[in-house]
Amino acid sequence: MASSHVNALQSKHAGLEAQLREEMSRPAPDARTLQDLKKRKLRIKEELASS
């Protein structure tokens, strides 16, 4: 059960990383979107570290 939760978190983290790269590659990235994606990614990373 725990490993499926970790796998789900890792998948979400990878998805957020992809969204972050996509946003940063735009000619004019939205700072608010970048900040939100980074915060969400950090929360997931912290949850993974505590697992």
C-alpha positions, 0 to 999 in steps of 0.5 A: 500500500505504501509503495503505491502511494510513493509511486503516485507521489513520484508520478505527480512530482514528475508531472509537475516537473514537466509542467514547470519545464513547459511553462519556463520554455514559454516566451513569457512565463507566468510568475504566479504559475511558476510559483504555484508549480514549485510550491506543489512540487516541494510539498510532494517532495517533502511528503516523499521524504517523510515516507 
